[in-house]
Amino acid sequence: MSATLSSTKTRAALRTSARASAEFLLVLVMAAVVLWLLGRMWSVVWPLIVGLFITTLTWPLTRFLRNRGLRPALAASVVTVLFLAVAAGTVALIVVPVASQSGDLTDGVVDGVEKLREWAAGPPLNIGDDQITGASDAAVERIRNSAGSMVTAVFTGLSTVVNGVVTAVLAVFLMFFFLKDGPRFLPWLTRQLPGRLATDVPTVAARAWDTLGAFVRSQAVVGLLDAVLIGIGLWILGVPLVLPLAVLTFVSAFVPIVGALFAGFVAVLIALVSNGLTDALIVLAIIVVVQQLEGNVFQPIIQSRGLGLHAAVVLLAVTLGGSLAGVVGSLLAVPVAALIAVVWNYVREQLSDTPREPGTDDAQDGAVVAS
């Protein structure tokens, strides 16, 4: 005889499902409101995020100086000046060698264009000079017709550059204040919050800080691996500007997708104009292999160990962040996933029953009976 469904249990299950669904929808609405507020305040939030990232890189040195007796303001000032010097040195390490070899690179570009024109003039394309001239005239005419849109694009680009400079300046100032007053933040936050929040929020904030530091350090390790492997490949092939290209590869590792594409494009272009098509294709193959190893092996393994996330979670987070918010989403996807994991683990700790020592219940029961 087959069992029949219980109407009482069915109604209880439906009520439980409906209540859970309503609560989940409220959580989603709250998350959407928070994201909307962050979007409205993005001009302030983005410098804050960048400032926190660079603070995690410079805080170990600041802590070392403070432990050696330097006052917080002096230690923060020294580290900020050193950071600016390192940033300027990095830019100089890229720009100066490129400027010194700009003449050779220009000649290589001209020769490359001439070789491309000669190749196009031969079989199987057989493109004559008159066709190339006609195509050039058509391109010039199209550029003239789209002058308005080009002006708009130029102004948009200038606005982006200005916003980037403002963000960088604000991030450096915020880094200084974080280094100077950061250790005072959690005690201040504890005094401002009531009840259990005075314990829960500072604890989660401290764990989130440790997680953010692990993310930045792991990203630096991944960038160093990329720079070393690609730099070795360029050195073996005899491509010029190996050191600037390696530094550019390291720096661009902190900007997912676009950074790797930009650094790879520059390396392939320099190999093309200096060594020829064959070496350029070999450089392209090296970069593709290294980037695949980074995205599918190095980054998931290193970040999963440092952040306590599974490698598959890291890959899915980067994919989802890129689809939702582009480059910024890819950059923030992994730390956001790690911070969500921190909050989730803390909530689980607070909601879990504390395991009792074996034999404790028996001893207590015996004491009750004896009394």
C-alpha atoms as a printed R data frame, in Angstrom:
    type eleno elety resid chain resno      x      y       z
1   ATOM     1    CA   MET     A     1  0.000  0.000   0.000
2   ATOM     2    CA   SER     A     2  1.514  3.303  -1.105
3   ATOM     3    CA   ALA     A     3  1.903  6.116   1.410
4   ATOM     4    CA   THR     A     4 -0.208  9.238   0.949
5   ATOM     5    CA   LEU     A     5  0.929 12.800   1.384
6   ATOM     6    CA   SER     A     6  0.130 14.490   4.660
7   ATOM     7    CA   SER     A     7 -1.791 17.707   4.143
8   ATOM     8    CA   THR     A     8 -0.454 19.124   7.401
9   ATOM     9    CA   LYS     A     9  3.180 18.479   6.480
10  ATOM    10    CA   THR     A    10  2.608 19.782   2.962
11  ATOM    11    CA   ARG     A    11  1.120 23.067   4.219
12  ATOM    12    CA   ALA     A    12  3.981 23.440   6.708
13  ATOM    13    CA   ALA     A    13  6.555 22.850   3.963
14  ATOM    14    CA   LEU     A    14  4.859 25.402   1.699
15  ATOM    15    CA   ARG     A    15  4.703 27.979   4.491
16  ATOM    16    CA   THR     A    16  8.376 27.425   5.276
17  ATOM    17    CA   SER     A    17  9.324 27.732   1.595
18  ATOM    18    CA   ALA     A    18  7.239 30.892   1.174
19  ATOM    19    CA   ARG     A    19  8.759 32.489   4.265
20  ATOM    20    CA   ALA     A    20 12.297 31.573   3.172
21  ATOM    21    CA   SER     A    21 11.626 32.918  -0.335
22  ATOM    22    CA   ALA     A    22 10.281 36.209   1.044
23  ATOM    23    CA   GLU     A    23 13.286 36.606   3.331
24  ATOM    24    CA   PHE     A    24 15.654 35.826   0.453
25  ATOM    25    CA   LEU     A    25 13.923 38.427  -1.742
26  ATOM    26    CA   LEU     A    26 14.351 41.006   1.022
27  ATOM    27    CA   VAL     A    27 18.059 40.195   1.155
28  ATOM    28    CA   LEU     A    28 18.316 40.618  -2.636
29  ATOM    29    CA   VAL     A    29 16.485 43.967  -2.473
30  ATOM    30    CA   MET     A    30 18.817 45.142   0.267
31  ATOM    31    CA   ALA     A    31 21.845 44.042  -1.777
32  ATOM    32    CA   ALA     A    32 20.495 45.917  -4.825
33  ATOM    33    CA   VAL     A    33 20.017 49.077  -2.733
34  ATOM    34    CA   VAL     A    34 23.567 48.829  -1.391
35  ATOM    35    CA   LEU     A    35 24.982 48.387  -4.912
36  ATOM    36    CA   TRP     A    36 22.938 51.349  -6.149
37  ATOM    37    CA   LEU     A    37 24.267 53.537  -3.330
38  ATOM    38    CA   LEU     A    38 27.827 52.432  -4.092
39  ATOM    39    CA   GLY     A    39 27.287 53.353  -7.736
40  ATOM    40    CA   ARG     A    40 26.035 56.802  -6.795
41  ATOM    41    CA   MET     A    41 29.070 57.340  -4.542
42  ATOM    42    CA   TRP     A    42 31.587 55.690  -6.881
43  ATOM    43    CA   SER     A    43 33.723 58.821  -7.225
44  ATOM    44    CA   VAL     A    44 34.487 58.461  -3.517
45  ATOM    45    CA   VAL     A    45 34.328 54.671  -3.208
46  ATOM    46    CA   TRP     A    46 36.854 53.945  -5.982
47  ATOM    47    CA   PRO     A    47 39.708 56.077  -4.496
48  ATOM    48    CA   LEU     A    48 38.906 54.485  -1.130
49  ATOM    49    CA   ILE     A    49 39.284 50.992  -2.605
50  ATOM    50    CA   VAL     A    50 42.541 51.886  -4.373
51  ATOM    51    CA   GLY     A    51 43.827 53.482  -1.179
52  ATOM    52    CA   LEU     A    52 43.063 50.311   0.779
53  ATOM    53    CA   PHE     A    53 44.827 48.177  -1.842
54  ATOM    54    CA   ILE     A    54 48.060 50.163  -1.745
55  ATOM    55    CA   THR     A    55 47.844 50.440   2.047
56  ATOM    56    CA   THR     A    56 47.959 46.657   2.332
57  ATOM    57    CA   LEU     A    57 51.224 46.720   0.337
58  ATOM    58    CA   THR     A    58 52.853 49.425   2.441
59  ATOM    59    CA   TRP     A    59 51.506 48.569   5.893
60  ATOM    60    CA   PRO     A    60 54.172 45.904   6.754
61  ATOM    61    CA   LEU     A    61 56.960 48.483   6.336
62  ATOM    62    CA   THR     A    62 54.977 51.056   8.321
63  ATOM    63    CA   ARG     A    63 54.406 48.564  11.118
64  ATOM    64    CA   PHE     A    64 58.146 47.770  11.145
65  ATOM    65    CA   LEU     A    65 59.050 51.452  11.477
66  ATOM    66    CA   ARG     A    66 56.461 52.019  14.210
67  ATOM    67    CA   ASN     A    67 57.770 49.028  16.137
68  ATOM    68    CA   ARG     A    68 61.254 50.591  15.942
69  ATOM    69    CA   GLY     A    69 60.023 53.710  17.744
70  ATOM    70    CA   LEU     A    70 58.971 56.075  14.940
71  ATOM    71    CA   ARG     A    71 55.860 58.116  15.609
72  ATOM    72    CA   PRO     A    72 52.819 57.149  13.470
73  ATOM    73    CA   ALA     A    73 52.848 60.371  11.432
74  ATOM    74    CA   LEU     A    74 56.580 60.123  10.710
75  ATOM    75    CA   ALA     A    75 56.397 56.437   9.786
76  ATOM    76    CA   ALA     A    76 53.438 57.073   7.475
77  ATOM    77    CA   SER     A    77 55.244 60.016   5.863
78  ATOM    78    CA   VAL     A    78 58.427 57.998   5.245
79  ATOM    79    CA   VAL     A    79 56.515 55.099   3.716
80  ATOM    80    CA   THR     A    80 54.392 57.407   1.550
81  ATOM    81    CA   VAL     A    81 57.509 59.147   0.186
82  ATOM    82    CA   LEU     A    82 59.145 55.765  -0.481
83  ATOM    83    CA   PHE     A    83 56.003 54.563  -2.256
84  ATOM    84    CA   LEU     A    84 55.947 57.634  -4.494
85  ATOM    85    CA   ALA     A    85 59.661 57.181  -5.213
86  ATOM    86    CA   VAL     A    86 59.155 53.532  -6.163
87  ATOM    87    CA   ALA     A    87 56.187 54.453  -8.378
88  ATOM    88    CA   ALA     A    88 58.199 57.190 -10.101
89  ATOM    89    CA   GLY     A    89 61.157 54.814 -10.487
90  ATOM    90    CA   THR     A    90 58.908 52.203 -12.051
91  ATOM    91    CA   VAL     A    91 57.615 54.721 -14.579
92  ATOM    92    CA   ALA     A    92 61.156 55.874 -15.319
93  ATOM    93    CA   LEU     A    93 62.292 52.269 -15.724
94  ATOM    94    CA   ILE     A    94 59.709 51.904 -18.489
95  ATOM    95    CA   VAL     A    95 59.887 55.327 -20.134
96  ATOM    96    CA   VAL     A    96 63.640 56.046 -20.182
97  ATOM    97    CA   PRO     A    97 64.784 52.904 -22.068
98  ATOM    98    CA   VAL     A    98 61.895 53.276 -24.509
99  ATOM    99    CA   ALA     A    99 62.812 56.918 -25.134
100 ATOM   100    CA   SER     A   100 66.488 56.042 -25.625
101 ATOM   101    CA   GLN     A   101 65.593 53.454 -28.268
102 ATOM   102    CA   SER     A   102 62.727 55.377 -29.805
103 ATOM   103    CA   GLY     A   103 64.761 56.119 -32.952
104 ATOM   104    CA   ASP     A   104 65.466 52.446 -33.620
105 ATOM   105    CA   LEU     A   105 61.853 51.561 -32.883
106 ATOM   106    CA   THR     A   106 60.621 54.264 -35.273
107 ATOM   107    CA   ASP     A   107 62.895 52.978 -38.024
108 ATOM   108    CA   GLY     A   108 61.623 49.480 -37.343
109 ATOM   109    CA   VAL     A   109 58.015 50.608 -37.633
110 ATOM   110    CA   VAL     A   110 58.750 52.361 -40.950
111 ATOM   111    CA   ASP     A   111 60.547 49.286 -42.284
112 ATOM   112    CA   GLY     A   112 57.700 47.077 -41.120
113 ATOM   113    CA   VAL     A   113 55.118 49.221 -42.881
114 ATOM   114    CA   GLU     A   114 57.220 49.201 -46.079
115 ATOM   115    CA   LYS     A   115 57.599 45.411 -45.928
116 ATOM   116    CA   LEU     A   116 53.871 45.045 -45.406
117 ATOM   117    CA   ARG     A   117 53.226 47.268 -48.435
118 ATOM   118    CA   GLU     A   118 55.621 45.221 -50.579
119 ATOM   119    CA   TRP     A   119 53.996 41.986 -49.428
120 ATOM   120    CA   ALA     A   120 50.526 43.321 -50.219
121 ATOM   121    CA   ALA     A   121 51.700 44.362 -53.706
122 ATOM   122    CA   GLY     A   122 52.785 40.794 -54.532
123 ATOM   123    CA   PRO     A   123 50.737 37.649 -55.030
124 ATOM   124    CA   PRO     A   124 48.215 36.559 -53.979
125 ATOM   125    CA   LEU     A   125 46.829 40.004 -53.045
126 ATOM   126    CA   ASN     A   126 48.394 42.044 -55.896
127 ATOM   127    CA   ILE     A   127 47.319 45.324 -54.344
128 ATOM   128    CA   GLY     A   128 48.750 48.203 -56.386
129 ATOM   129    CA   ASP     A   129 49.847 51.630 -55.215
130 ATOM   130    CA   ASP     A   130 46.744 53.240 -56.710
131 ATOM   131    CA   GLN     A   131 44.500 50.983 -54.614
132 ATOM   132    CA   ILE     A   132 46.484 51.762 -51.471
133 ATOM   133    CA   THR     A   133 46.258 55.475 -52.264
134 ATOM   134    CA   GLY     A   134 42.518 55.206 -52.853
135 ATOM   135    CA   ALA     A   135 42.065 53.383 -49.549
136 ATOM   136    CA   SER     A   136 44.123 56.048 -47.757
137 ATOM   137    CA   ASP     A   137 42.036 58.844 -49.311
138 ATOM   138    CA   ALA     A   138 38.836 57.084 -48.290
139 ATOM   139    CA   ALA     A   139 40.146 56.688 -44.746
140 ATOM   140    CA   VAL     A   140 41.087 60.390 -44.599
141 ATOM   141    CA   GLU     A   141 37.629 61.374 -45.863
142 ATOM   142    CA   ARG     A   142 35.958 59.171 -43.287
143 ATOM   143    CA   ILE     A   143 38.057 60.740 -40.562
144 ATOM   144    CA   ARG     A   144 37.043 64.212 -41.723
145 ATOM   145    CA   ASN     A   145 33.371 63.264 -41.704
146 ATOM   146    CA   SER     A   146 33.623 61.856 -38.184
147 ATOM   147    CA   ALA     A   147 35.541 64.820 -36.770
148 ATOM   148    CA   GLY     A   148 32.747 65.608 -34.324
149 ATOM   149    CA   SER     A   149 32.691 62.132 -32.849
150 ATOM   150    CA   MET     A   150 36.491 62.134 -32.685
151 ATOM   151    CA   VAL     A   151 36.469 65.380 -30.712
152 ATOM   152    CA   THR     A   152 33.956 63.833 -28.344
153 ATOM   153    CA   ALA     A   153 36.150 60.755 -27.983
154 ATOM   154    CA   VAL     A   154 39.194 62.942 -27.278
155 ATOM   155    CA   PHE     A   155 37.351 64.860 -24.575
156 ATOM   156    CA   THR     A   156 36.113 61.585 -23.112
157 ATOM   157    CA   GLY     A   157 39.658 60.269 -23.051
158 ATOM   158    CA   LEU     A   158 40.929 63.449 -21.413
159 ATOM   159    CA   SER     A   159 38.156 63.213 -18.825
160 ATOM   160    CA   THR     A   160 39.163 59.628 -18.107
161 ATOM   161    CA   VAL     A   161 42.801 60.648 -17.680
162 ATOM   162    CA   VAL     A   162 41.854 63.514 -15.365
163 ATOM   163    CA   ASN     A   163 39.627 61.210 -13.309
164 ATOM   164    CA   GLY     A   164 42.467 58.707 -13.102
165 ATOM   165    CA   VAL     A   165 44.891 61.367 -11.850
166 ATOM   166    CA   VAL     A   166 42.372 62.605  -9.271
167 ATOM   167    CA   THR     A   167 41.749 59.036  -8.125
168 ATOM   168    CA   ALA     A   168 45.486 58.405  -7.785
169 ATOM   169    CA   VAL     A   169 46.041 61.588  -5.768
170 ATOM   170    CA   LEU     A   170 43.104 60.856  -3.449
171 ATOM   171    CA   ALA     A   171 44.268 57.255  -3.037
172 ATOM   172    CA   VAL     A   172 47.755 58.375  -1.978
173 ATOM   173    CA   PHE     A   173 46.348 60.832   0.574
174 ATOM   174    CA   LEU     A   174 43.984 58.164   1.902
175 ATOM   175    CA   MET     A   175 46.896 55.718   2.110
176 ATOM   176    CA   PHE     A   176 48.816 58.196   4.273
177 ATOM   177    CA   PHE     A   177 45.904 58.605   6.684
178 ATOM   178    CA   PHE     A   178 45.259 54.843   6.770
179 ATOM   179    CA   LEU     A   179 48.915 54.214   7.617
180 ATOM   180    CA   LYS     A   180 48.904 56.958  10.242
181 ATOM   181    CA   ASP     A   181 45.583 56.306  11.970
182 ATOM   182    CA   GLY     A   182 44.646 52.786  10.847
183 ATOM   183    CA   PRO     A   183 45.323 50.988  14.176
184 ATOM   184    CA   ARG     A   184 43.065 53.487  15.966
185 ATOM   185    CA   PHE     A   185 40.094 52.693  13.717
186 ATOM   186    CA   LEU     A   186 38.914 49.437  15.307
187 ATOM   187    CA   PRO     A   187 39.008 50.745  18.910
188 ATOM   188    CA   TRP     A   188 37.111 53.849  17.758
189 ATOM   189    CA   LEU     A   189 34.581 51.658  15.935
190 ATOM   190    CA   THR     A   190 34.123 49.523  19.047
191 ATOM   191    CA   ARG     A   191 33.226 52.605  21.095
192 ATOM   192    CA   GLN     A   192 30.666 53.792  18.520
193 ATOM   193    CA   LEU     A   193 28.632 50.579  18.203
194 ATOM   194    CA   PRO     A   194 26.094 49.249  20.691
195 ATOM   195    CA   GLY     A   195 25.717 45.753  22.130
196 ATOM   196    CA   ARG     A   196 27.079 42.796  20.215
197 ATOM   197    CA   LEU     A   197 27.863 44.979  17.208
198 ATOM   198    CA   ALA     A   198 30.761 46.422  19.203
199 ATOM   199    CA   THR     A   199 32.329 42.952  19.062
200 ATOM   200    CA   ASP     A   200 31.051 41.527  15.776
201 ATOM   201    CA   VAL     A   201 31.794 44.419  13.410
202 ATOM   202    CA   PRO     A   202 35.406 45.045  14.527
203 ATOM   203    CA   THR     A   203 36.135 41.307  14.400
204 ATOM   204    CA   VAL     A   204 34.806 40.998  10.859
205 ATOM   205    CA   ALA     A   205 36.671 44.181   9.850
206 ATOM   206    CA   ALA     A   206 39.968 42.791  11.177
207 ATOM   207    CA   ARG     A   207 39.477 39.522   9.289
208 ATOM   208    CA   ALA     A   208 38.512 41.429   6.140
209 ATOM   209    CA   TRP     A   209 41.725 43.469   6.390
210 ATOM   210    CA   ASP     A   210 43.815 40.300   6.630
211 ATOM   211    CA   THR     A   211 41.978 38.857   3.636
212 ATOM   212    CA   LEU     A   212 42.503 42.001   1.552
213 ATOM   213    CA   GLY     A   213 46.207 41.912   2.328
214 ATOM   214    CA   ALA     A   214 46.376 38.257   1.253
215 ATOM   215    CA   PHE     A   215 44.692 39.152  -2.051
216 ATOM   216    CA   VAL     A   216 47.099 41.988  -2.887
217 ATOM   217    CA   ARG     A   217 50.135 39.873  -1.970
218 ATOM   218    CA   SER     A   218 48.911 36.941  -4.063
219 ATOM   219    CA   GLN     A   219 48.258 39.242  -7.015
220 ATOM   220    CA   ALA     A   220 51.799 40.589  -6.690
221 ATOM   221    CA   VAL     A   221 53.181 37.021  -6.722
222 ATOM   222    CA   VAL     A   222 51.166 36.197  -9.853
223 ATOM   223    CA   GLY     A   223 52.405 39.369 -11.568
224 ATOM   224    CA   LEU     A   224 56.001 38.529 -10.633
225 ATOM   225    CA   LEU     A   225 55.655 35.052 -12.139
226 ATOM   226    CA   ASP     A   226 54.254 36.529 -15.361
227 ATOM   227    CA   ALA     A   227 57.038 39.115 -15.559
228 ATOM   228    CA   VAL     A   228 59.808 36.561 -14.960
229 ATOM   229    CA   LEU     A   229 58.510 33.971 -17.440
230 ATOM   230    CA   ILE     A   230 57.735 36.453 -20.216
231 ATOM   231    CA   GLY     A   231 60.975 38.342 -19.563
232 ATOM   232    CA   ILE     A   232 63.003 35.131 -19.905
233 ATOM   233    CA   GLY     A   233 61.274 34.373 -23.207
234 ATOM   234    CA   LEU     A   234 61.976 37.876 -24.544
235 ATOM   235    CA   TRP     A   235 65.623 37.686 -23.409
236 ATOM   236    CA   ILE     A   236 66.164 34.327 -25.128
237 ATOM   237    CA   LEU     A   237 64.758 35.723 -28.386
238 ATOM   238    CA   GLY     A   238 66.899 38.846 -28.131
239 ATOM   239    CA   VAL     A   239 63.959 41.266 -28.077
240 ATOM   240    CA   PRO     A   240 65.027 44.767 -26.950
241 ATOM   241    CA   LEU     A   241 63.619 46.530 -23.874
242 ATOM   242    CA   VAL     A   242 63.312 43.272 -21.907
243 ATOM   243    CA   LEU     A   243 63.421 44.950 -18.478
244 ATOM   244    CA   PRO     A   244 60.800 47.646 -19.257
245 ATOM   245    CA   LEU     A   245 58.511 45.012 -20.789
246 ATOM   246    CA   ALA     A   246 58.909 42.774 -17.725
247 ATOM   247    CA   VAL     A   247 58.121 45.698 -15.402
248 ATOM   248    CA   LEU     A   248 55.117 46.608 -17.543
249 ATOM   249    CA   THR     A   249 53.916 42.990 -17.350
250 ATOM   250    CA   PHE     A   250 54.211 43.016 -13.539
251 ATOM   251    CA   VAL     A   251 52.347 46.309 -13.149
252 ATOM   252    CA   SER     A   252 49.614 45.330 -15.622
253 ATOM   253    CA   ALA     A   253 48.930 42.125 -13.662
254 ATOM   254    CA   PHE     A   254 46.990 44.232 -11.144
255 ATOM   255    CA   VAL     A   255 44.519 45.168 -13.905
256 ATOM   256    CA   PRO     A   256 42.840 41.932 -15.079
257 ATOM   257    CA   ILE     A   257 42.205 41.231 -18.773
258 ATOM   258    CA   VAL     A   258 42.964 44.720 -20.140
259 ATOM   259    CA   GLY     A   259 46.350 44.916 -18.434
260 ATOM   260    CA   ALA     A   260 47.476 41.560 -19.827
261 ATOM   261    CA   LEU     A   261 46.214 42.444 -23.321
262 ATOM   262    CA   PHE     A   262 47.996 45.809 -23.273
263 ATOM   263    CA   ALA     A   263 51.320 44.413 -22.032
264 ATOM   264    CA   GLY     A   264 51.146 41.537 -24.514
265 ATOM   265    CA   PHE     A   265 50.331 43.861 -27.411
266 ATOM   266    CA   VAL     A   266 53.315 46.092 -26.601
267 ATOM   267    CA   ALA     A   267 55.683 43.119 -26.345
268 ATOM   268    CA   VAL     A   268 54.510 41.615 -29.650
269 ATOM   269    CA   LEU     A   269 54.710 44.994 -31.409
270 ATOM   270    CA   ILE     A   270 58.282 45.618 -30.252
271 ATOM   271    CA   ALA     A   271 59.282 42.076 -31.266
272 ATOM   272    CA   LEU     A   272 57.686 42.640 -34.679
273 ATOM   273    CA   VAL     A   273 59.441 45.914 -35.472
274 ATOM   274    CA   SER     A   274 62.811 44.818 -34.082
275 ATOM   275    CA   ASN     A   275 63.139 41.069 -34.768
276 ATOM   276    CA   GLY     A   276 60.627 40.359 -37.485
277 ATOM   277    CA   LEU     A   277 57.412 38.406 -37.937
278 ATOM   278    CA   THR     A   278 58.736 35.009 -36.819
279 ATOM   279    CA   ASP     A   279 59.971 36.204 -33.431
280 ATOM   280    CA   ALA     A   280 56.792 38.244 -32.979
281 ATOM   281    CA   LEU     A   281 54.698 35.095 -33.445
282 ATOM   282    CA   ILE     A   282 56.926 33.226 -30.978
283 ATOM   283    CA   VAL     A   283 56.499 36.063 -28.440
284 ATOM   284    CA   LEU     A   284 52.744 35.932 -28.984
285 ATOM   285    CA   ALA     A   285 52.773 32.182 -28.331
286 ATOM   286    CA   ILE     A   286 54.838 32.661 -25.154
287 ATOM   287    CA   ILE     A   287 52.466 35.327 -23.854
288 ATOM   288    CA   VAL     A   288 49.382 33.230 -24.618
289 ATOM   289    CA   VAL     A   289 50.858 30.196 -22.831
290 ATOM   290    CA   VAL     A   290 51.928 32.232 -19.789
291 ATOM   291    CA   GLN     A   291 48.560 33.995 -19.576
292 ATOM   292    CA   GLN     A   292 46.737 30.676 -19.790
293 ATOM   293    CA   LEU     A   293 48.941 29.267 -17.037
294 ATOM   294    CA   GLU     A   294 48.290 32.375 -14.958
295 ATOM   295    CA   GLY     A   295 44.538 32.403 -15.409
296 ATOM   296    CA   ASN     A   296 43.971 28.666 -15.031
297 ATOM   297    CA   VAL     A   297 46.824 27.499 -12.779
298 ATOM   298    CA   PHE     A   298 48.881 30.159 -10.966
299 ATOM   299    CA   GLN     A   299 46.182 32.635  -9.997
300 ATOM   300    CA   PRO     A   300 43.525 30.153  -8.806
301 ATOM   301    CA   ILE     A   301 46.040 28.091  -6.813
302 ATOM   302    CA   ILE     A   302 47.861 31.030  -5.197
303 ATOM   303    CA   GLN     A   303 44.733 33.037  -4.470
304 ATOM   304    CA   SER     A   304 42.780 30.020  -3.263
305 ATOM   305    CA   ARG     A   305 45.507 29.296  -0.704
306 ATOM   306    CA   GLY     A   306 45.910 32.895   0.391
307 ATOM   307    CA   LEU     A   307 42.190 33.701   0.539
308 ATOM   308    CA   GLY     A   308 40.758 30.375   1.636
309 ATOM   309    CA   LEU     A   309 38.728 30.056  -1.575
310 ATOM   310    CA   HIS     A   310 38.581 27.070  -3.891
311 ATOM   311    CA   ALA     A   311 40.269 27.586  -7.261
312 ATOM   312    CA   ALA     A   312 36.944 27.046  -9.045
313 ATOM   313    CA   VAL     A   313 35.364 29.791  -6.920
314 ATOM   314    CA   VAL     A   314 38.132 32.194  -7.963
315 ATOM   315    CA   LEU     A   315 37.581 31.432 -11.664
316 ATOM   316    CA   LEU     A   316 33.801 31.797 -11.389
317 ATOM   317    CA   ALA     A   317 34.131 35.035  -9.393
318 ATOM   318    CA   VAL     A   318 36.389 36.638 -12.012
319 ATOM   319    CA   THR     A   319 34.048 35.531 -14.810
320 ATOM   320    CA   LEU     A   320 30.949 36.839 -13.036
321 ATOM   321    CA   GLY     A   321 32.605 40.117 -12.029
322 ATOM   322    CA   GLY     A   322 33.789 40.756 -15.573
323 ATOM   323    CA   SER     A   323 30.344 40.087 -17.040
324 ATOM   324    CA   LEU     A   324 28.652 42.390 -14.509
325 ATOM   325    CA   ALA     A   325 31.075 45.315 -14.269
326 ATOM   326    CA   GLY     A   326 33.810 44.880 -16.874
327 ATOM   327    CA   VAL     A   327 37.434 45.455 -15.882
328 ATOM   328    CA   VAL     A   328 36.567 46.909 -12.469
329 ATOM   329    CA   GLY     A   329 34.357 43.908 -11.784
330 ATOM   330    CA   SER     A   330 37.180 41.521 -12.697
331 ATOM   331    CA   LEU     A   331 39.556 43.417 -10.420
332 ATOM   332    CA   LEU     A   332 37.192 43.424  -7.436
333 ATOM   333    CA   ALA     A   333 35.560 40.022  -7.950
334 ATOM   334    CA   VAL     A   334 38.074 37.933  -6.020
335 ATOM   335    CA   PRO     A   335 38.444 40.233  -2.972
336 ATOM   336    CA   VAL     A   336 34.661 40.697  -2.822
337 ATOM   337    CA   ALA     A   337 34.162 36.919  -2.921
338 ATOM   338    CA   ALA     A   338 36.784 36.520  -0.192
339 ATOM   339    CA   LEU     A   339 35.101 39.185   1.968
340 ATOM   340    CA   ILE     A   340 31.730 37.476   1.523
341 ATOM   341    CA   ALA     A   341 33.382 34.240   2.641
342 ATOM   342    CA   VAL     A   342 34.778 36.024   5.720
343 ATOM   343    CA   VAL     A   343 31.338 37.309   6.714
344 ATOM   344    CA   TRP     A   344 29.716 33.947   6.013
345 ATOM   345    CA   ASN     A   345 32.274 32.037   8.102
346 ATOM   346    CA   TYR     A   346 31.870 34.458  11.000
347 ATOM   347    CA   VAL     A   347 28.075 34.181  10.884
348 ATOM   348    CA   ARG     A   348 28.381 30.390  10.858
349 ATOM   349    CA   GLU     A   349 30.646 30.535  13.881
350 ATOM   350    CA   GLN     A   350 28.143 32.637  15.778
351 ATOM   351    CA   LEU     A   351 25.159 30.468  14.813
352 ATOM   352    CA   SER     A   352 26.833 27.132  15.450
353 ATOM   353    CA   ASP     A   353 26.429 25.248  18.704
354 ATOM   354    CA   THR     A   354 29.588 25.150  20.781
355 ATOM   355    CA   PRO     A   355 30.783 21.526  20.952
356 ATOM   356    CA   ARG     A   356 30.965 20.188  24.476
357 ATOM   357    CA   GLU     A   357 33.865 18.280  25.914
358 ATOM   358    CA   PRO     A   358 33.306 14.478  26.075
359 ATOM   359    CA   GLY     A   359 32.096 13.419  29.490
360 ATOM   360    CA   THR     A   360 30.998 16.904  30.560
361 ATOM   361    CA   ASP     A   361 27.290 16.059  30.468
362 ATOM   362    CA   ASP     A   362 27.814 12.845  32.452
363 ATOM   363    CA   ALA     A   363 29.806 14.636  35.140
364 ATOM   364    CA   GLN     A   364 27.150 17.345  35.423
365 ATOM   365    CA   ASP     A   365 24.349 14.771  35.658
366 ATOM   366    CA   GLY     A   366 26.228 12.901  38.376
367 ATOM   367    CA   ALA     A   367 26.671 16.091  40.357
368 ATOM   368    CA   VAL     A   368 22.947 16.828  40.114
369 ATOM   369    CA   VAL     A   369 22.005 13.351  41.308
370 ATOM   370    CA   ALA     A   370 24.486 13.539  44.204
371 ATOM   371    CA   SER     A   371 23.061 16.847  45.310
